[in-house]
């Protein structure tokens, strides 16, 4: 590493610490300041965006207070021509990840250290960390195999779709940096990304939107396979599976082959596309999703090394187009309605998300089942007798004031 590079890194570190060192911020406690700025991303000297952990910031600050600006420079290598040594501080960080997350692979430990600013990817390589992690795990007996895992894939398309969520980049929207979450579904046999979209929230509502998109364009699978996250284990997911006749499987924890294909896709997405994105590149989520869609289209149409004859995912998928089970638009719309129960008031009104809806007077003082679209554009009562859906509207008090009420004449003895 040149002296100019060492100075650039030291200036980068000092620039982050400067407001606190120079008392430009009204925060007396250094940990309060470090925790606050650790939530942000900073442009590193190589143009990449990084987050810095509070512990790393504290280490920089203490070094500066003790030895000044030069202490912020990376140490010079004294081991040129030999394998790089890992210092005591880095050893303790790696030991923490090995002890707390024994099944976390070395590649992810390395990624975490780089993303948190604990190491520089240009000065310490993945292979160095991998060798060290492997040696430490062997010494602790962590790599001892207790369960046999084998790679596998389904013979035909639409047998299993794997779904998962990954962290996306930060986007600057209305002056605020906001993290996006990318939800994707992959067909096991063809590796086709059947649906993929980014959101500002990782929840089951957005997951259902992605599933709906996949079924609309690629038909329905025989089974969904997810991890054990709360988004996937919601009651609404079970209802959806029952309505459309699709099984739902939840992958056991620490089974490396369970979601390997979707995780491999996310790794490719980050390495080839997301790594180049800066917070100001996209003005809103819609623009980002448009670019993401273009990448997915390109991914699905290029040769895939794990497919026979290097076929593209699209070619592999549509070679078995006879296996695509389509659903009508009406079936899809009604299957993806959310479902809740509500008690009808004495004047025939129910409340959903702080909005009042008027129902038939026959349901007064009864508990009824409601189905509705996530955006509340359509709300239905499920009839107790024939299970048909009766659409209901928002309560209109002004219109009701001019309606002549029906008088019910009771039978005389």
C-alpha contacts under 8 A as a table, 3 or more apart, distances in Angstrom:
res1	aa1	res2	aa2	distance
1	X	5	X	6.31
1	X	6	X	6.90
1	X	76	X	7.49
1	X	123	X	7.61
2	X	5	X	5.20
2	X	6	X	6.39
3	X	6	X	5.00
3	X	7	X	6.14
4	X	7	X	5.09
4	X	8	X	6.15
5	X	8	X	5.00
5	X	9	X	6.24
6	X	9	X	5.23
6	X	10	X	6.22
6	X	73	X	5.34
6	X	74	X	6.00
7	X	10	X	5.02
7	X	11	X	6.09
7	X	73	X	6.32
8	X	11	X	5.10
8	X	12	X	6.15
8	X	45	X	6.86
9	X	12	X	4.99
9	X	13	X	6.28
9	X	45	X	6.88
9	X	72	X	7.69
9	X	73	X	6.40
9	X	74	X	7.43
10	X	13	X	5.13
10	X	14	X	6.05
10	X	69	X	7.13
10	X	70	X	7.43
10	X	72	X	4.76
10	X	73	X	4.69
10	X	74	X	7.49
11	X	14	X	4.97
11	X	15	X	5.91
11	X	72	X	7.96
12	X	15	X	5.21
12	X	16	X	6.70
12	X	44	X	7.15
12	X	45	X	7.32
13	X	16	X	5.44
13	X	17	X	6.52
13	X	60	X	7.34
13	X	72	X	6.73
14	X	17	X	5.02
14	X	18	X	5.62
14	X	69	X	7.63
14	X	72	X	7.31
15	X	18	X	5.22
15	X	19	X	7.83
16	X	19	X	7.21
17	X	20	X	5.73
17	X	21	X	6.10
17	X	57	X	7.67
17	X	61	X	6.91
18	X	21	X	4.93
18	X	22	X	5.77
19	X	22	X	5.38
19	X	23	X	5.89
19	X	24	X	4.83
19	X	25	X	6.02
20	X	23	X	4.83
20	X	24	X	6.10
20	X	25	X	6.04
20	X	27	X	7.71
20	X	30	X	7.62
20	X	33	X	7.44
21	X	24	X	7.78
23	X	26	X	7.11
27	X	30	X	7.24
27	X	32	X	7.02
27	X	33	X	6.35
28	X	32	X	8.00
29	X	32	X	5.42
29	X	33	X	6.69
30	X	33	X	5.11
30	X	34	X	6.11
30	X	58	X	7.93
31	X	34	X	4.91
31	X	35	X	5.92
31	X	54	X	7.25
31	X	58	X	7.71
32	X	35	X	5.31
32	X	36	X	6.18
33	X	36	X	5.12
33	X	37	X	6.29
34	X	37	X	5.40
34	X	38	X	5.92
34	X	53	X	7.95
34	X	54	X	5.04
34	X	57	X	6.35
34	X	58	X	7.22
35	X	38	X	5.15
35	X	39	X	6.92
35	X	53	X	7.87
35	X	54	X	5.54
36	X	39	X	5.81
36	X	40	X	7.80
37	X	40	X	5.45
38	X	41	X	7.65
38	X	51	X	6.19
38	X	52	X	5.36
38	X	53	X	5.55
38	X	54	X	5.93
39	X	51	X	7.09
40	X	51	X	6.19
41	X	49	X	5.92
41	X	50	X	5.21
41	X	51	X	4.72
41	X	52	X	7.67
42	X	49	X	5.34
42	X	50	X	5.23
42	X	51	X	6.32
43	X	46	X	7.91
43	X	47	X	5.71
43	X	48	X	5.64
43	X	49	X	4.52
43	X	50	X	6.34
44	X	47	X	5.33
44	X	48	X	5.41
44	X	49	X	5.96
44	X	50	X	6.53
45	X	48	X	7.45
48	X	275	X	7.51
48	X	276	X	7.65
48	X	278	X	7.93
49	X	278	X	7.12
50	X	115	X	5.58
50	X	116	X	6.72
50	X	117	X	6.71
51	X	115	X	5.99
51	X	116	X	5.18
51	X	117	X	6.55
52	X	56	X	6.61
52	X	57	X	6.81
52	X	115	X	7.34
52	X	116	X	4.54
52	X	117	X	5.04
52	X	118	X	7.61
53	X	56	X	5.30
53	X	57	X	6.38
53	X	116	X	5.27
53	X	117	X	6.96
53	X	118	X	7.79
54	X	57	X	5.04
54	X	58	X	6.13
55	X	58	X	5.07
55	X	59	X	6.25
56	X	59	X	5.03
56	X	60	X	6.29
56	X	117	X	7.22
56	X	118	X	6.32
57	X	60	X	5.12
57	X	61	X	6.12
58	X	61	X	5.02
58	X	62	X	6.07
59	X	62	X	5.28
59	X	63	X	6.13
60	X	63	X	5.15
60	X	64	X	6.17
60	X	71	X	7.93
60	X	72	X	6.31
61	X	64	X	5.13
61	X	65	X	6.16
62	X	65	X	5.10
62	X	66	X	6.17
63	X	66	X	5.18
63	X	67	X	5.98
63	X	68	X	7.09
63	X	71	X	5.56
63	X	72	X	6.81
64	X	67	X	5.40
64	X	68	X	4.34
64	X	69	X	5.80
64	X	70	X	7.71
64	X	71	X	5.67
64	X	72	X	6.32
65	X	68	X	5.85
66	X	71	X	7.98
67	X	70	X	6.84
67	X	71	X	5.49
68	X	71	X	5.73
68	X	72	X	7.56
69	X	72	X	5.55
69	X	73	X	7.47
70	X	73	X	5.46
71	X	74	X	7.84
77	X	80	X	6.45
79	X	82	X	5.42
79	X	83	X	6.94
79	X	84	X	6.04
79	X	85	X	7.53
80	X	83	X	7.80
80	X	84	X	7.72
83	X	128	X	7.67
84	X	124	X	7.70
84	X	128	X	7.24
86	X	90	X	6.16
86	X	91	X	6.38
87	X	90	X	5.43
87	X	91	X	6.16
88	X	91	X	4.92
88	X	92	X	6.26
89	X	92	X	5.25
89	X	93	X	6.45
90	X	93	X	5.04
90	X	94	X	6.18
90	X	118	X	7.78
91	X	94	X	5.23
91	X	95	X	6.01
92	X	95	X	4.96
92	X	96	X	6.19
93	X	96	X	5.16
93	X	97	X	6.68
94	X	97	X	5.26
94	X	98	X	6.22
94	X	109	X	7.35
94	X	133	X	7.44
95	X	98	X	5.07
95	X	99	X	6.02
96	X	99	X	5.29
96	X	100	X	5.97
97	X	100	X	5.21
97	X	101	X	5.43
97	X	102	X	7.18
97	X	104	X	7.64
97	X	109	X	6.99
98	X	101	X	5.37
98	X	102	X	4.77
98	X	103	X	7.71
98	X	104	X	7.23
98	X	133	X	7.81
98	X	137	X	7.33
99	X	102	X	5.62
101	X	104	X	5.41
102	X	137	X	7.98
102	X	142	X	6.62
103	X	142	X	7.87
103	X	254	X	7.04
104	X	108	X	6.55
104	X	109	X	6.88
105	X	108	X	5.52
105	X	109	X	6.50
106	X	109	X	4.98
106	X	110	X	6.09
106	X	129	X	6.88
106	X	130	X	5.16
106	X	133	X	6.01
106	X	134	X	7.43
107	X	110	X	5.11
107	X	111	X	6.18
107	X	126	X	6.97
107	X	130	X	6.88
108	X	111	X	4.87
108	X	112	X	6.05
109	X	112	X	5.15
109	X	113	X	6.26
110	X	113	X	5.17
110	X	114	X	6.22
110	X	126	X	6.35
110	X	129	X	6.50
110	X	130	X	7.85
111	X	114	X	5.18
111	X	115	X	6.00
112	X	115	X	5.15
112	X	116	X	6.06
113	X	116	X	5.34
113	X	117	X	6.23
113	X	118	X	5.07
113	X	119	X	5.81
114	X	117	X	5.15
114	X	118	X	5.98
114	X	119	X	5.19
114	X	120	X	5.97
114	X	121	X	6.23
115	X	118	X	7.71
116	X	119	X	7.93
117	X	120	X	6.77
119	X	123	X	7.70
119	X	124	X	6.99
120	X	123	X	5.42
120	X	124	X	6.23
121	X	124	X	5.49
121	X	125	X	6.03
121	X	126	X	7.70
122	X	125	X	6.90
124	X	128	X	6.83
124	X	129	X	7.85
125	X	128	X	5.34
125	X	129	X	6.73
126	X	129	X	5.28
126	X	130	X	6.00
127	X	130	X	4.90
127	X	131	X	6.06
128	X	131	X	5.39
128	X	132	X	6.35
129	X	132	X	5.13
129	X	133	X	5.99
130	X	133	X	5.18
130	X	134	X	5.98
131	X	134	X	5.22
131	X	135	X	6.18
132	X	135	X	5.18
132	X	136	X	6.23
133	X	136	X	5.12
133	X	137	X	6.07
134	X	137	X	5.20
134	X	138	X	6.11
135	X	138	X	5.19
135	X	139	X	6.26
136	X	139	X	5.11
136	X	140	X	6.36
137	X	140	X	5.07
137	X	141	X	5.96
137	X	142	X	5.01
137	X	143	X	5.94
138	X	141	X	4.91
138	X	142	X	6.10
138	X	143	X	5.80
138	X	144	X	7.80
139	X	142	X	7.80
141	X	144	X	5.61
145	X	148	X	7.19
149	X	255	X	7.60
149	X	256	X	7.47
149	X	257	X	6.72
150	X	257	X	6.94
151	X	257	X	6.11
152	X	257	X	7.92
153	X	188	X	6.12
153	X	189	X	5.79
154	X	157	X	7.39
154	X	159	X	6.70
154	X	160	X	7.41
154	X	188	X	6.18
154	X	189	X	5.11
155	X	189	X	6.14
156	X	159	X	6.23
156	X	189	X	5.76
156	X	320	X	7.56
157	X	160	X	7.57
157	X	187	X	6.65
157	X	188	X	7.06
157	X	189	X	5.21
157	X	190	X	6.25
157	X	317	X	6.16
157	X	320	X	6.90
157	X	323	X	7.15
158	X	161	X	6.67
158	X	187	X	6.25
158	X	188	X	7.61
158	X	189	X	7.62
158	X	219	X	7.93
158	X	220	X	6.83
158	X	221	X	4.26
158	X	222	X	6.28
158	X	223	X	7.91
158	X	323	X	7.42
158	X	324	X	7.14
159	X	187	X	7.83
159	X	188	X	7.46
159	X	189	X	7.78
159	X	221	X	5.45
159	X	222	X	4.94
159	X	223	X	6.18
160	X	187	X	6.19
160	X	188	X	5.77
160	X	189	X	7.94
160	X	221	X	5.99
160	X	222	X	6.12
160	X	223	X	4.85
160	X	224	X	5.71
160	X	225	X	6.84
161	X	185	X	6.12
161	X	186	X	5.39
161	X	187	X	4.59
161	X	188	X	5.94
161	X	221	X	6.55
161	X	223	X	6.44
161	X	224	X	5.00
161	X	225	X	6.18
162	X	185	X	5.49
162	X	186	X	5.34
162	X	187	X	6.59
162	X	188	X	6.95
162	X	224	X	5.97
162	X	225	X	4.82
162	X	226	X	6.11
162	X	259	X	6.68
162	X	262	X	6.53
163	X	183	X	7.34
163	X	184	X	5.72
163	X	185	X	4.43
163	X	186	X	6.61
163	X	224	X	7.25
163	X	225	X	6.33
163	X	226	X	5.39
163	X	262	X	7.03
164	X	183	X	5.90
164	X	184	X	5.89
164	X	185	X	6.87
164	X	226	X	6.48
164	X	227	X	7.27
164	X	262	X	6.97
164	X	263	X	7.95
165	X	181	X	6.63
165	X	182	X	5.53
165	X	183	X	4.44
165	X	184	X	6.52
165	X	202	X	7.64
166	X	181	X	5.90
166	X	182	X	5.34
166	X	183	X	6.65
166	X	266	X	7.04
167	X	179	X	7.54
167	X	180	X	6.47
167	X	181	X	4.89
167	X	182	X	6.27
168	X	179	X	6.60
168	X	180	X	4.95
168	X	181	X	5.16
168	X	182	X	5.92
168	X	198	X	7.73
168	X	274	X	7.20
169	X	179	X	5.93
169	X	180	X	5.98
169	X	274	X	6.78
169	X	277	X	7.03
169	X	278	X	7.59
169	X	279	X	7.18
170	X	177	X	5.74
170	X	178	X	5.11
170	X	179	X	4.30
170	X	180	X	6.15
170	X	278	X	7.53
170	X	279	X	5.31
171	X	176	X	7.84
171	X	177	X	5.33
171	X	178	X	5.31
171	X	179	X	6.43
171	X	180	X	7.24
171	X	278	X	7.57
171	X	279	X	4.40
171	X	280	X	6.43
171	X	281	X	7.68
171	X	282	X	6.63
171	X	283	X	7.52
171	X	284	X	7.31
171	X	285	X	7.76
172	X	175	X	5.73
172	X	176	X	5.15
172	X	177	X	4.29
172	X	178	X	6.29
172	X	279	X	5.23
172	X	280	X	5.58
172	X	282	X	7.45
172	X	283	X	6.76
172	X	284	X	7.62
173	X	176	X	5.29
173	X	177	X	6.39
173	X	178	X	7.13
173	X	283	X	6.09
173	X	284	X	5.87
177	X	279	X	6.96
178	X	200	X	7.21
179	X	200	X	6.42
180	X	198	X	6.19
180	X	199	X	5.45
180	X	200	X	4.72
180	X	201	X	7.13
181	X	198	X	5.41
181	X	199	X	5.25
181	X	200	X	6.05
181	X	201	X	6.49
181	X	202	X	6.05
182	X	196	X	7.00
182	X	197	X	5.70
182	X	198	X	4.26
182	X	199	X	6.42
183	X	196	X	5.65
183	X	197	X	5.65
183	X	198	X	6.28
183	X	199	X	7.94
183	X	207	X	6.77
183	X	210	X	7.08
184	X	193	X	7.07
184	X	194	X	7.78
184	X	195	X	5.64
184	X	196	X	4.18
184	X	197	X	6.64
184	X	210	X	7.15
184	X	262	X	7.78
185	X	193	X	5.82
185	X	194	X	5.72
185	X	195	X	5.36
185	X	196	X	6.45
185	X	210	X	7.74
185	X	211	X	7.52
185	X	214	X	7.56
185	X	262	X	7.37
186	X	191	X	5.89
186	X	192	X	5.62
186	X	193	X	4.46
186	X	194	X	5.72
186	X	195	X	7.40
186	X	261	X	7.60
186	X	262	X	6.13
187	X	190	X	5.79
187	X	191	X	5.24
187	X	192	X	5.37
187	X	193	X	6.51
187	X	194	X	6.66
188	X	191	X	5.55
188	X	192	X	7.80
188	X	261	X	7.32
189	X	317	X	7.88
190	X	307	X	7.41
190	X	313	X	5.07
190	X	314	X	7.42
190	X	316	X	5.34
190	X	317	X	5.33
191	X	261	X	7.37
191	X	313	X	5.39
192	X	300	X	5.77
192	X	313	X	4.61
192	X	314	X	6.15
192	X	317	X	6.89
193	X	196	X	6.96
193	X	296	X	7.01
193	X	300	X	6.70
193	X	313	X	7.99
194	X	214	X	5.12
194	X	217	X	7.60
194	X	218	X	6.56
195	X	210	X	5.90
195	X	211	X	7.06
195	X	213	X	6.17
195	X	214	X	4.81
196	X	210	X	6.40
196	X	293	X	7.47
196	X	296	X	7.69
197	X	210	X	6.64
197	X	289	X	6.32
197	X	292	X	7.51
197	X	293	X	7.69
198	X	285	X	7.44
198	X	288	X	7.92
198	X	289	X	6.17
199	X	202	X	6.91
199	X	206	X	7.28
199	X	285	X	7.28
201	X	206	X	7.62
202	X	206	X	6.84
202	X	207	X	7.72
202	X	231	X	7.60
203	X	206	X	5.65
203	X	207	X	6.38
203	X	231	X	5.33
204	X	207	X	4.71
204	X	208	X	6.00
204	X	231	X	4.54
204	X	232	X	6.58
204	X	234	X	7.31
204	X	237	X	7.96
205	X	208	X	5.24
205	X	209	X	6.46
205	X	374	X	6.93
206	X	209	X	4.95
206	X	210	X	6.45
207	X	210	X	5.21
207	X	211	X	6.31
207	X	231	X	7.43
208	X	211	X	5.02
208	X	212	X	5.99
208	X	237	X	7.93
208	X	336	X	7.33
209	X	212	X	5.11
209	X	213	X	6.27
210	X	213	X	5.10
210	X	214	X	6.29
211	X	214	X	5.08
211	X	215	X	6.23
212	X	215	X	5.28
212	X	216	X	6.08
212	X	332	X	7.32
212	X	336	X	7.25
213	X	216	X	5.15
213	X	217	X	6.40
214	X	217	X	5.43
214	X	218	X	5.71
214	X	219	X	7.17
214	X	220	X	7.79
215	X	218	X	5.26
215	X	219	X	4.50
215	X	220	X	4.97
215	X	221	X	7.92
215	X	326	X	7.54
215	X	327	X	7.72
216	X	219	X	6.04
216	X	326	X	7.53
216	X	327	X	7.38
216	X	329	X	7.84
216	X	332	X	7.54
218	X	324	X	6.69
218	X	326	X	7.45
219	X	324	X	5.27
219	X	325	X	4.91
219	X	326	X	4.39
219	X	327	X	6.67
220	X	246	X	7.70
220	X	324	X	7.14
220	X	325	X	5.78
220	X	326	X	6.53
220	X	327	X	7.56
221	X	224	X	7.11
221	X	246	X	6.72
221	X	325	X	7.80
222	X	245	X	7.74
222	X	246	X	5.19
222	X	247	X	6.28
223	X	246	X	5.23
223	X	247	X	4.44
223	X	248	X	5.61
223	X	249	X	7.09
224	X	246	X	7.16
224	X	247	X	6.24
224	X	248	X	4.88
224	X	249	X	6.07
225	X	248	X	5.96
225	X	249	X	4.62
225	X	250	X	5.67
225	X	251	X	6.74
226	X	229	X	7.99
226	X	232	X	6.57
226	X	248	X	7.72
226	X	249	X	6.33
226	X	250	X	4.98
226	X	251	X	6.02
226	X	259	X	8.00
227	X	232	X	7.20
227	X	250	X	5.23
227	X	251	X	5.01
227	X	252	X	7.31
227	X	253	X	7.68
228	X	232	X	6.66
228	X	233	X	6.54
228	X	250	X	5.94
228	X	251	X	6.79
228	X	252	X	7.60
228	X	253	X	7.71
229	X	232	X	5.59
229	X	233	X	6.43
230	X	233	X	5.10
230	X	234	X	6.31
231	X	234	X	6.00
232	X	237	X	6.52
233	X	237	X	6.75
233	X	238	X	7.76
234	X	237	X	5.46
234	X	238	X	6.98
235	X	238	X	5.23
235	X	239	X	6.36
236	X	239	X	5.02
236	X	240	X	6.17
236	X	338	X	6.55
236	X	339	X	7.23
237	X	240	X	5.07
237	X	241	X	6.26
238	X	241	X	5.17
238	X	242	X	6.28
238	X	248	X	7.44
239	X	242	X	5.16
239	X	243	X	6.17
240	X	243	X	5.14
240	X	244	X	6.30
240	X	335	X	6.35
240	X	336	X	6.48
241	X	244	X	5.55
241	X	245	X	5.66
241	X	246	X	4.75
241	X	247	X	5.94
241	X	248	X	6.59
242	X	245	X	5.19
242	X	246	X	6.58
242	X	247	X	7.75
243	X	246	X	7.96
243	X	335	X	5.95
244	X	335	X	6.66
251	X	255	X	7.34
251	X	258	X	6.11
251	X	259	X	7.79
252	X	255	X	6.14
252	X	258	X	7.96
255	X	258	X	5.64
256	X	259	X	6.94
256	X	260	X	6.43
257	X	260	X	5.02
259	X	262	X	5.67
259	X	263	X	6.17
260	X	263	X	5.13
260	X	264	X	5.88
261	X	264	X	5.04
261	X	265	X	6.22
262	X	265	X	5.04
262	X	266	X	6.31
263	X	266	X	5.06
263	X	267	X	6.27
264	X	267	X	5.06
264	X	268	X	6.29
265	X	268	X	5.04
265	X	269	X	6.07
266	X	269	X	4.90
266	X	270	X	6.18
267	X	270	X	5.22
267	X	271	X	6.11
268	X	271	X	5.10
268	X	272	X	5.84
268	X	273	X	7.92
269	X	272	X	5.47
269	X	273	X	5.47
269	X	274	X	6.29
270	X	273	X	5.52
270	X	274	X	4.53
270	X	275	X	5.55
271	X	274	X	6.67
271	X	275	X	5.85
272	X	275	X	6.79
272	X	276	X	7.85
273	X	276	X	5.90
273	X	277	X	7.31
273	X	295	X	7.91
274	X	277	X	5.39
277	X	281	X	6.46
278	X	281	X	5.43
279	X	282	X	7.04
280	X	283	X	6.74
282	X	285	X	7.40
282	X	287	X	6.11
282	X	288	X	5.81
283	X	287	X	6.80
283	X	288	X	7.97
284	X	287	X	5.57
284	X	288	X	6.58
285	X	288	X	5.06
285	X	289	X	6.09
286	X	289	X	5.15
286	X	290	X	6.24
287	X	290	X	5.14
287	X	291	X	6.51
288	X	291	X	5.24
288	X	292	X	6.13
289	X	292	X	4.80
289	X	293	X	5.97
290	X	293	X	5.17
290	X	294	X	6.49
291	X	294	X	5.14
291	X	295	X	6.45
292	X	295	X	5.10
292	X	296	X	6.29
293	X	296	X	5.07
293	X	297	X	6.23
294	X	297	X	5.15
294	X	298	X	6.32
295	X	298	X	5.10
295	X	299	X	6.08
296	X	299	X	4.92
296	X	300	X	6.10
297	X	300	X	5.26
297	X	301	X	6.42
298	X	301	X	5.33
298	X	302	X	6.36
299	X	302	X	5.66
300	X	312	X	6.24
300	X	313	X	5.09
300	X	314	X	5.46
301	X	312	X	5.22
301	X	313	X	6.37
301	X	314	X	5.72
301	X	315	X	7.51
302	X	311	X	7.78
302	X	312	X	5.06
302	X	313	X	7.49
303	X	310	X	5.09
303	X	311	X	5.09
303	X	312	X	4.24
303	X	313	X	7.44
304	X	307	X	5.62
304	X	310	X	5.07
304	X	311	X	5.82
304	X	312	X	5.34
304	X	313	X	6.82
305	X	308	X	7.77
305	X	310	X	5.06
305	X	311	X	7.73
306	X	310	X	6.87
307	X	310	X	5.20
307	X	311	X	5.68
307	X	312	X	7.51
307	X	313	X	7.89
307	X	316	X	7.91
308	X	311	X	6.07
311	X	315	X	6.24
311	X	316	X	6.28
312	X	315	X	5.24
312	X	316	X	6.26
313	X	316	X	5.16
313	X	317	X	6.01
314	X	317	X	5.06
314	X	318	X	6.07
315	X	318	X	5.41
315	X	319	X	5.97
316	X	319	X	5.31
316	X	320	X	7.31
317	X	320	X	5.93
317	X	321	X	6.87
318	X	321	X	4.61
320	X	323	X	5.72
320	X	324	X	7.57
321	X	324	X	5.38
327	X	331	X	6.09
327	X	332	X	6.31
328	X	331	X	5.11
328	X	332	X	6.25
329	X	332	X	5.17
329	X	333	X	6.16
330	X	333	X	5.17
330	X	334	X	6.21
331	X	334	X	5.39
331	X	335	X	5.91
332	X	335	X	5.13
332	X	336	X	6.23
333	X	336	X	5.59
333	X	337	X	6.79
334	X	337	X	5.46
336	X	373	X	7.32
337	X	371	X	5.58
337	X	372	X	5.03
337	X	373	X	4.91
337	X	374	X	7.16
338	X	371	X	5.35
338	X	372	X	5.28
338	X	373	X	6.13
338	X	374	X	6.72
339	X	369	X	7.03
339	X	370	X	5.63
339	X	371	X	4.45
339	X	372	X	6.60
340	X	369	X	5.92
340	X	370	X	5.32
340	X	371	X	6.56
341	X	367	X	6.65
341	X	368	X	5.64
341	X	369	X	4.54
341	X	370	X	5.82
342	X	350	X	6.56
342	X	351	X	7.60
342	X	367	X	5.52
342	X	368	X	5.59
342	X	369	X	6.54
342	X	370	X	7.09
343	X	350	X	6.71
343	X	365	X	6.52
343	X	366	X	5.68
343	X	367	X	4.31
343	X	368	X	6.41
344	X	347	X	7.90
344	X	348	X	5.69
344	X	349	X	5.59
344	X	350	X	5.27
344	X	359	X	7.95
344	X	363	X	6.48
344	X	364	X	5.38
344	X	365	X	5.00
344	X	366	X	5.48
344	X	367	X	6.21
344	X	368	X	7.29
345	X	348	X	5.22
345	X	349	X	5.29
345	X	350	X	6.53
345	X	364	X	5.89
345	X	365	X	5.31
345	X	366	X	7.88
346	X	349	X	7.54
346	X	364	X	5.19
346	X	365	X	5.40
347	X	361	X	7.49
347	X	364	X	6.63
348	X	358	X	5.90
348	X	359	X	5.45
348	X	360	X	6.50
348	X	361	X	5.48
348	X	363	X	6.79
348	X	364	X	5.10
348	X	365	X	7.68
349	X	356	X	6.45
349	X	357	X	5.59
349	X	358	X	4.67
349	X	359	X	6.03
349	X	395	X	7.53
350	X	356	X	5.69
350	X	357	X	5.35
350	X	358	X	6.57
350	X	359	X	7.43
351	X	354	X	5.93
351	X	355	X	5.43
351	X	356	X	4.59
351	X	357	X	6.27
352	X	355	X	5.23
352	X	356	X	6.53
352	X	357	X	7.66
355	X	394	X	7.39
356	X	394	X	5.89
356	X	395	X	5.60
357	X	392	X	6.78
357	X	393	X	5.67
357	X	394	X	4.28
357	X	395	X	4.75
358	X	392	X	6.51
358	X	393	X	6.20
358	X	394	X	6.15
358	X	395	X	5.01
359	X	363	X	7.08
359	X	381	X	7.86
359	X	392	X	6.19
359	X	393	X	7.92
360	X	363	X	5.97
360	X	364	X	7.72
361	X	364	X	5.50
363	X	366	X	5.44
363	X	367	X	7.79
363	X	368	X	7.49
368	X	381	X	7.13
368	X	382	X	7.29
368	X	384	X	7.87
369	X	381	X	6.07
369	X	382	X	5.53
370	X	379	X	7.14
370	X	380	X	5.70
370	X	381	X	4.80
370	X	382	X	6.06
371	X	379	X	5.95
371	X	380	X	5.19
371	X	381	X	6.45
371	X	382	X	7.11
372	X	376	X	5.95
372	X	377	X	7.71
372	X	378	X	5.53
372	X	379	X	4.26
372	X	380	X	6.04
373	X	376	X	5.04
373	X	377	X	6.20
373	X	378	X	5.48
373	X	379	X	6.66
374	X	377	X	7.81
375	X	378	X	7.89
376	X	379	X	6.23
378	X	391	X	7.16
378	X	392	X	7.98
379	X	391	X	5.73
379	X	392	X	5.78
379	X	393	X	7.19
380	X	389	X	5.55
380	X	390	X	5.11
380	X	391	X	4.20
380	X	392	X	5.59
381	X	389	X	5.64
381	X	390	X	5.09
381	X	391	X	6.34
381	X	392	X	6.95
382	X	387	X	5.43
382	X	388	X	5.78
382	X	389	X	4.85
382	X	390	X	6.45
383	X	386	X	5.86
383	X	387	X	4.73
383	X	388	X	5.37
383	X	389	X	6.26
383	X	390	X	6.97
384	X	387	X	5.80
396	X	399	X	5.48
396	X	400	X	6.24
397	X	400	X	5.04
397	X	401	X	6.26
398	X	401	X	5.25
398	X	402	X	7.19
399	X	402	X	5.70
399	X	403	X	6.83
400	X	403	X	5.20
